[in-house]
């Protein structure tokens, strides 16, 4: 990726709904060149899609938590089964497979504390492969909305 690709990517991350013509104007290139650059970024897998950023409380998801999970036996079938089943739960935003003392980190949402508690009891305590889990409440969730390539290491 060169500086032009990075600039195009930055503008798309700021607002993916803006027109190709607007992005081309902002980076100082012809719209046809901009369109080709964006097509190549998609083709190379740099741009994986476009999405709407949704306000979780507006969807009744006022509480967020991270659930650290340990599973046993730790083998391919158990890991794949856990990933597949948990990622399909409506309360789950993300599932991270980890190295270290915890095997998974599951980002969940719920209407309130009572619903979170019920979700954990219903979906985690009855699973035979779960050795244990810990829940950490999220007070604030910030993300970096614009990512750029990191500089190469010397």
C-alpha positions in Angstrom: 0.0 0.0 0.0 1.3 3.4 -0.9 0.4 6.9 0.5 -2.5 7.2 -2.0 -4.0 3.9 -1.0 -3.7 4.9 2.6 -5.4 8.3 1.9 -8.3 6.6 0.1 -8.6 4.1 2.9 -8.7 6.8 5.5 -11.5 8.7 3.7 -13.5 5.4 3.3 -13.1 4.7 7.0 -14.3 8.2 7.9 -17.4 7.8 5.7 -17.9 4.8 3.4 -21.0 6.3 2.0 -19.3 9.2 0.2 -19.1 9.0 -3.5 -16.1 7.9 -5.5 -16.0 11.4 -7.0 -15.8 13.0 -3.6 -12.9 10.7 -2.5 -11.0 11.3 -5.7 -11.3 15.0 -5.3 -10.1 14.9 -1.7 -7.0 12.9 -2.6 -6.4 14.8 -5.8 -6.8 12.0 -8.5 -9.2 11.3 -11.3 -12.4 9.4 -10.3 -11.5 6.5 -12.6 -8.1 6.2 -10.9 -9.8 6.3 -7.5 -12.3 3.6 -8.5 -9.5 1.3 -9.8 -7.6 1.8 -6.5 -10.6 0.9 -4.4 -11.3 -2.1 -6.6 -7.7 -3.3 -6.1 -7.9 -2.7 -2.3 -11.0 -4.9 -2.2 -9.4 -7.5 -4.5 -6.3 -7.7 -2.2 -8.5 -8.1 0.8 -7.6 -4.8 2.4 -11.2 -3.6 2.2 -13.3 -6.5 3.5 -16.7 -4.8 3.3 -18.8 -1.8 4.3 -21.1 -1.7 7.3 -23.4 0.6 9.3 -22.1 1.4 12.8 -25.1 0.8 15.1 -25.7 2.3 18.6 -26.0 -0.7 21.0 -28.3 1.0 23.5 -30.7 1.9 20.6 -31.0 -1.8 20.1 -31.8 -2.5 23.8 -28.2 -3.6 24.4 -27.3 -1.3 27.3 -24.8 -3.7 29.1 -21.6 -5.0 27.7 -19.2 -7.5 29.2 -16.2 -9.6 28.3 -16.4 -13.2 29.4 -13.1 -15.1 29.7 -13.6 -18.8 29.2 -11.5 -21.9 29.8 -12.6 -25.1 28.0 -11.5 -28.7 28.4 -10.4 -31.0 26.9 -8.4 -28.5 24.8 -8.6 -30.1 21.4 -9.6 -29.0 17.9 -13.2 -30.4 18.0 -14.0 -28.7 21.4 -12.4 -25.4 20.3 -14.2 -25.4 16.9 -17.5 -26.5 18.5 -17.4 -23.7 21.1 -16.4 -21.1 18.6 -19.2 -22.1 16.2 -22.0 -22.4 18.8 -21.1 -19.3 20.9 -20.6 -17.0 17.9 -24.2 -17.7 16.8 -25.8 -16.5 20.1 -27.7 -13.2 19.6 -26.1 -11.7 22.7 -22.5 -12.3 21.3 -20.7 -9.5 19.4 -17.3 -11.2 19.1 -15.4 -14.4 20.0 -11.7 -14.2 20.4 -9.6 -17.4 20.5 -6.8 -16.7 22.9 -3.4 -18.0 24.0 -2.6 -18.0 27.7 -4.6 -18.9 30.8 -8.0 -18.3 29.0 -9.0 -20.0 25.8 -11.6 -17.5 24.7 -12.7 -14.0 25.3 -16.4 -13.5 24.4 -17.8 -9.9 24.0 -21.5 -10.0 25.0 -24.3 -7.5 25.3 -27.6 -7.6 27.2 -30.5 -5.4 28.1 -29.4 -5.1 31.7 -27.5 -6.8 34.5 -30.4 -9.3 35.1 -30.5 -10.4 31.5 -26.7 -10.7 31.4 -26.8 -12.9 34.6 -29.5 -15.1 33.1 -27.6 -15.4 29.8 -24.5 -16.5 31.6 -26.4 -19.0 33.7 -28.3 -20.5 30.7 -25.5 -20.5 28.1 -22.3 -21.0 30.0 -22.9 -22.9 33.3 -24.6 -25.9 31.5 -21.8 -26.5 29.0 -19.8 -29.6 29.9 -16.7 -28.4 28.0 -16.5 -25.1 30.0 -14.0 -25.5 32.9 -14.7 -22.0 34.2 -15.4 -18.5 33.1 -15.1 -14.9 34.5 -17.1 -11.9 33.5 -15.8 -8.4 33.4 -18.3 -5.5 32.9 -17.5 -2.9 30.3 -18.1 0.7 31.3 -16.9 2.3 28.1 -16.0 0.9 24.7 -13.8 3.0 22.5 -12.5 2.0 19.1 -10.1 3.6 16.7 -12.2 4.3 13.7 -9.4 4.9 11.3 -6.6 2.4 10.9 -3.5 2.9 8.7 -0.6 0.6 7.9 2.0 0.4 10.6 5.5 1.5 9.6 7.8 -1.4 8.6 10.1 -2.6 11.4 13.8 -1.8 10.9 
